[in-house]
């Protein structure tokens, strides 16, 4: 990992001024409580979640770490919400001689709790290829399910204010975690996809 004491470095094609502009744009917006209970899918058409998710992922790819204030603004939280999340252990803070920092992987993991992959991928548009690893990119799957299973997924989607696809994906995340050892041996790239963004592999951006 980069040394937090070193100056933060932006990638070549994204300047720090752009990141700070996105932070200013999102400042004051509250997308969810830190607990994630209200993190359901927000229609991308309202523009707010689109810009918020773009800001988080672009900033996370450009900077190895961010300050607490920057992370607060990027997630659209209030200072109180960030303080609560840190106290509850939902956000891990790295303390160094020059301040307190949040690693980009931590910020991206929280963004995945706040917004569905559908919302994030749509918001990123063409940039999704360079920001999101191949293993978590969305693809189509046509399946035939018993009607009560379909009704169940629709119920979960309505309850969590998300889409049926996102509801199913989050249920499958549990299956993936429960069978992680077997699947990591059998499915190429599965371990990296499951670990992202907390894995040790280099982020694609």
N, C-alpha and C positions, 0 to 999 in steps of 0.2 A: 504493500500500500504506500501511497505517497506520504512523505513526512509532513504532518500538519504545520510544522514550523516554517516550511518553505513557502514562498509566495505561490498563490493559487494561479494555475495556468489554464488558459482557455484553449480550445482546439482552434486550428488555423482558420476555419471558416465561420466561427461564431465568436463575436467580440463580447467582452464583458459589458459593454454599454448596451448591447441588445438584451442580455440577461437582466440587467438592472431595469430596463424599460418594461420587461415582462413582469418583474417583481412589482413595480409601481402600478401596472395595470391591474394586477390581482390583489393589491393591498386592500384590506378591509372586507374582502368577500369571504363568507363562511359557507363551505360546501358540506360540512358534516361535523358531527360531534367527534372528538378524538376517539371515543370508544368504537366508532365505526358502525354503531347501530343504525344510523341513518345514511349509510354510505351508498344507498341504492342508485341505480342508473338514472342519470338525468338526461333528458332528450338533448342530443347534440345541437339541435336547431337553436337553442337559446343562446348559443355562442359563448356562454360563460364557462361551462365545463370544457369546451373545446380549447379556449385560450388558457385555462388553468392547467389542463393536462399537458398541452404543448409546452407551457412554461416550465412545468416540473421536469419533464423528460429532456427537453433541450438543455435546461440548466444543469441537470444531473449529468448529462453526457459531456457538457463543456467544462464543468468544474469537478475536481475530485472530492471536494467538500465545500460546504456552505456554512455560513453563520446561522445561529438560531433565528435571528431576525429575518434573514433571507428565506430560510425554510418555512417560517411562519407565514410570510407573505405568499410564497409559492403555493402552499397548500390552502391558502385562503382562510386561515384560522386567525383568531384573535390571540393576543399575548396570553390571555388566561387559558385558552384551549391548549396552546402549546405547553404552558407550564403544567397543566393537568396531565397531558400525554407523557411528558418527561417524568413526572412524579410517579405515574402508573407503570413506567417501564415500557411504554409503547413506542417511544422514541429514545434511542440511545445517543448520548452525548459524549464526545471525546474531549477531554480537558487537557490542554497543553499550557506551556509557559506563556503563550501569546493569545490565549483565549479559549473559547468553547466552540466546538465544531460538530457538524453532523455530516457523516459520510454520505456520498451520493447514493450508494446502495440502500441506505436506510430511508432516504427521501423517496426513492423510486418504489420501495416496498410499500411504504405508506400510501403512495399514489395508487397502487394497485388495489389497495383496500377501499379507497375512496371512490374510484371509478372503474367501470368494467373495461376489459380489454377492447370490447367493441367501441366504447366511447373514445378510448385513448387512440386506438388505431385509426378511427375515422378522423379524429382531430389532427393527428399527425399527417394524414394524407400520404403524399409521395415520400415524405421523410421517414415513414414507418420502416422502410427497408434498411435504413442506416441506423436507426435508433433501437428497434426491437429485434432480439435474436430470432432466428428462423424458427426455433422450436416452439415459441409461444405465439407465432403469427396465426391468425384465424384462417380456417379453411372450411369448405362445405362438406357436410356428411348427411346423407339421406338414410334414415332409419325408420323401422316400423315398430311401434311400441304399443303395449296394451293401453286401452283408453284411460284406465285409472292412473297409469304412470304419466300420461300426458296431462291429465287433470291435476295431478300432484305438482308437476313442474310449473304449470300455469298458476297454481296457488302460491308456490314459493316465489315466483316472479312478481306476482301482485303484492304479496306480503312485503317483499324486500324492495319494491319499487324499481325493478330491473327488468330485463328481458328473459324470455324462456331460455335462450341460448346461454346467457350468463348464469342463470340459475342452475342449468345442467352442468356447465363448466365448473362451477364452484362445488357442486356435489362430487364431480369426478376428481377434483383436486384431493378430496378425502380418500378416494379409492387409490389415487396415485401415491399418496403419502403412505398409505397402509401397505402397499406392495412395492415400495420404492426399491428395495434391494433386488428383488427379482426383475423388475422392469429395467433397472439400470444396467443389469447384465445382458438383458435380451434385446433392448430397444436402443439403437444408436442415437446418441445425443439426448437421451431421456434424462440422465442425471443432471446435465447442464441446464436443461429447461426447467427441471423441478427446483434446482437451487437458485435460479436467477430471480432477483438481482443480487442475492447474497453469496453466490458462488465465487470461487477464486479465479474463474476464467475471466479473461479480459472482455470488457463490454465492447460490443461491435462498433460503438462510436468513439 
